[in-house]
Amino acid sequence: MSGRESFGSVSMQAGHGARVDCHTYDRAGPILSVSAGRLIVNISIAGRRAMPAHAVTFAQELAAQAAVFAAECERLHAAQLAQIAAGASTTVQAGDQASAAASRSAA
């Protein structure tokens, strides 16, 4: 055990240009870097030279929760696209009805 406690608290709203990078090293633990604008959050294991079992468990939980986050973003994006497509379809149908009515009036 490293003897170091976890510390820190950050809230970030990722916008356009936000990115995530994982920096790996031969003799030290990886650093996960999340950046958005001028904010950079680095996540690493305390005492980066040792890699205890709890660090592996944490990394697995981080990956699993990141997968849930990605799936939720994908779900919401797909729903938004479907809503936009439905609105466009409604607009096209209304336009077609107006064109048909105009054609009947002209006839």
C-alpha positions as CSV (number, residue, x, y, z in Angstrom):
1,M,0.0,0.0,0.0
2,S,1.3,3.4,-0.9
3,G,0.1,5.1,2.3
4,R,-1.4,8.0,0.3
5,E,-5.0,9.0,0.4
6,S,-7.1,10.0,-2.6
7,F,-7.7,13.7,-2.9
8,G,-9.2,16.3,-5.2
9,S,-12.6,17.4,-6.6
10,V,-13.4,18.8,-10.0
11,S,-16.5,19.4,-12.1
12,M,-16.1,19.8,-15.8
13,Q,-18.6,20.3,-18.6
14,A,-16.9,19.0,-21.8
15,G,-17.6,21.1,-24.9
16,H,-16.3,21.0,-28.4
17,G,-12.6,20.3,-28.5
18,A,-12.5,18.3,-25.2
19,R,-10.2,15.3,-25.3
20,V,-9.0,12.3,-23.3
21,D,-5.5,10.9,-23.5
22,C,-3.8,8.1,-21.7
23,H,-0.1,8.5,-21.1
24,T,1.8,5.3,-20.4
25,Y,5.3,4.8,-19.1
26,D,7.7,1.8,-18.8
27,R,8.3,2.0,-15.1
28,A,5.4,4.0,-13.7
29,G,1.6,3.9,-13.7
30,P,-0.4,5.5,-16.5
31,I,-1.9,9.0,-16.3
32,L,-5.3,9.6,-17.8
33,S,-5.6,13.2,-18.9
34,V,-8.9,14.8,-19.6
35,S,-8.8,18.3,-21.0
36,A,-11.4,20.9,-22.0
37,G,-10.4,24.4,-22.8
38,R,-7.8,25.5,-20.3
39,L,-8.8,22.8,-17.7
40,I,-6.8,19.6,-17.5
41,V,-7.6,16.8,-15.1
42,N,-5.0,14.1,-14.7
43,I,-6.0,10.9,-13.0
44,S,-3.3,8.5,-11.8
45,I,-2.7,6.0,-9.1
46,A,-1.2,7.3,-5.8
47,G,2.5,6.5,-5.6
48,R,2.6,5.6,-9.4
49,R,5.5,3.2,-9.0
50,A,3.5,0.5,-7.2
51,M,0.4,-1.0,-8.9
52,P,-1.6,-2.7,-6.1
53,A,-4.8,-4.7,-6.7
54,H,-7.1,-1.8,-5.7
55,A,-5.5,0.3,-8.4
56,V,-6.5,-2.3,-11.0
57,T,-10.0,-2.5,-9.6
58,F,-10.3,1.3,-9.7
59,A,-9.1,1.3,-13.4
60,Q,-11.6,-1.3,-14.3
61,E,-14.4,0.6,-12.6
62,L,-13.3,3.8,-14.4
63,A,-13.4,2.0,-17.7
64,A,-16.8,0.5,-17.0
65,Q,-18.3,3.8,-15.9
66,A,-16.8,5.6,-18.9
67,A,-18.5,3.0,-21.1
68,V,-21.8,3.7,-19.4
69,F,-21.2,7.5,-19.9
70,A,-20.5,6.9,-23.7
71,A,-23.5,4.7,-24.1
72,E,-25.8,7.3,-22.5
73,C,-24.3,10.0,-24.7
74,E,-24.9,7.8,-27.8
75,R,-28.5,7.1,-26.7
76,L,-29.3,10.7,-26.2
77,H,-27.7,11.8,-29.5
78,A,-29.6,9.1,-31.4
79,A,-32.9,10.3,-29.8
80,Q,-32.1,13.9,-30.7
81,L,-31.4,12.9,-34.3
82,A,-34.6,10.9,-34.5
83,Q,-36.5,13.9,-33.1
84,I,-34.9,16.1,-35.7
85,A,-35.7,13.6,-38.5
86,A,-39.3,13.4,-37.3
87,G,-39.6,17.1,-37.3
88,A,-38.2,17.3,-40.8
89,S,-40.6,14.6,-41.9
90,T,-43.5,16.5,-40.5
91,T,-42.3,19.6,-42.2
92,V,-42.0,17.8,-45.6
93,Q,-45.4,16.3,-45.2
94,A,-46.9,19.7,-44.4
95,G,-45.1,21.1,-47.4
96,D,-46.4,18.3,-49.6
97,Q,-49.9,18.9,-48.4
98,A,-49.6,22.7,-49.1
99,S,-48.3,21.9,-52.6
100,A,-51.1,19.5,-53.3
101,A,-53.7,22.0,-52.1
102,A,-52.1,24.7,-54.3
103,S,-52.3,22.3,-57.3
104,R,-55.9,21.5,-56.7
105,S,-56.7,25.2,-56.4
106,A,-55.0,26.0,-59.6
107,A,-56.8,23.2,-61.4
